[in-house]
Amino acid sequence: MSTLAFRLREPAYAPLNTDEGEIRLLIVEPARSRDYAIICRLKICSLLLARAKFMDDYAALSYTWGTIPAAPSIIIDGVSVPVTPNLFAAIKHLRSKESPLILWIDALCINQRDVAERNSQVTVMRAIYGRASMVHVWLGDKFDGSTTAASIIKILGGNRDIHFKRPLEAGPNAHGKWIETEEYWEHIVQIFTLPWWTRAWTVQEYVHGRYKGRVLFHLGPFSFETELLNEFLRNCAHHNNSCCGDSIHETNRYRSILLDKCWPSFQLLDRTPASGDILLQLARFRTRDATNPRDKLYGMLGLSNDGFFWQGGAQIDFIDYDKSIETAYEKFATHVSVGSRNLDILSHLYGERKLRLPSWVPDWTATISNHPERYVNRLNNLHRYNASTGLEPDGIVLMGAGRYYAKGFLFDVIDEVLPPLLNTQSYADIRAAVGLYPPDMKISTRYPPTEQTMETALYHTLAGGIEFDIDEEHHFFPRRLPPFSETSLSKYGKWIMYFASSPPDDLAFWNRDVECVWSAISSNVYDRAFIKTRSGCIGFAPLDSKKGDSIAILAGGSVPYILVPKKDSDSDAFGDGSGTASKNEFTIRGDCYIHGIMDGEVGNMLEEAKAPLQMIVLV
């Protein structure tokens, strides 16, 4: 949701009583011809009144506002109101010939020039889409090739027995051309990559519509049930993985895009819970776009746990379009870190930052790589670690000064930084750095923190201590905890043969064991640098980590963190006039994995030595 760039001739918006849960609904009058003008009126209703008139019949529209030029107009309560062409096409398509259509549309049902109203209405988006009898997803108007593409989706979505490979079956065709024709699949990919699939707000609109009602996708005159799209993608994947795989990958690059990118994206959206950990929800859809950067955050808040908006018995008001983007992000980070009594938010500091924020506040506009799912896999495993066992979180945040006060302990320093694990050479460099080159699984050198062989320690470091497994229905991510077993090295040995093969990544070495090892490793090492510490520990840390950076355990943190002492010249970086920097002030690069320090070992050492925690100030 964002404001239009041009000035609207607005209808006369009567004020809403937010205490009564009031919203506006747009009643679109029927028209027997698509060429007739769109005539509408606004009606105020209450979400709190279960049997209120219209409330059982309204549908909510999920769409993208689209481009501004050549804005057509509709009539609302006698006033000609310009709307974007995309919205105009959606209303015209959905309008009935016989009976009024009752819709909730953000651009028209919210007074976009009233910031206070926008703030309050955004907080009830979850209820609006969850209560709607139908959520209409408007993907856009038809385009060249969309008619055939829509027909193919319906054919393959309705029949799992249709093959793509000519020798297996005569197969379906369209307009006399074999269904495998590349241009057809290019148009199918175009449907699944339209702007609706990339926007932040459409996530919660779809998710709440799916959980509480029914979702119907529209592309011009074509409509698709959610299950039809699911079946179409599942059927394509089924044939790819069984009888028709060669045809799919060797002769049609667009179907490869469909299966490798579009289908996982649709699965992620379709499987997202309506209520969950807000940080994981943000991570899952971090690459989604928003015209207003605040909406990268606000657009996801409706997917948080029910208790997220409450703290100390009082409701927290996050949404304020009058506040700066930086203030909105810092306020959110403050609430999450203090309210959750953990520091998981410090694991979301990845990406190329764009905003001027305290280092401990995630920049949700940061540019990240093309594989966000690898970050999400790593974040999903945070709860499997407990590096600060026994250290109670006691964070204090000074808003405006940009400081977060945490108790912790600086236990090590980076001594060597190697490039990320990208290829055979980088893997050889890592092995050489720990004394395991050339490859020899029989080398008996020990890793001091865990007393494992160095080979086993390197494997568990690469995989983040995770042993991935998979069956037809589920993925499993168990931790490998002390005392460590050497039995899993057989899988690791197979992965080494595949990764170091000649030619590189020779598929002759690929099997299920290799897939399991590589799935764990790829998530843990992705966008990370390999590090060695002064004490002899090894691990993976943010790519910008440098020799001399401190490694800390912070109370409430599941994992260790990489900190950089703040220089005197940076002491007034946030304009607070504080003068000389404290020796306890640090910027944070992000979290890290240090093998043998992930399960409370540092806390145990402190307890034995009766050493006190330090006050560490993140700025």
Disulfide bonds with the S-S distance in Angstrom:
none
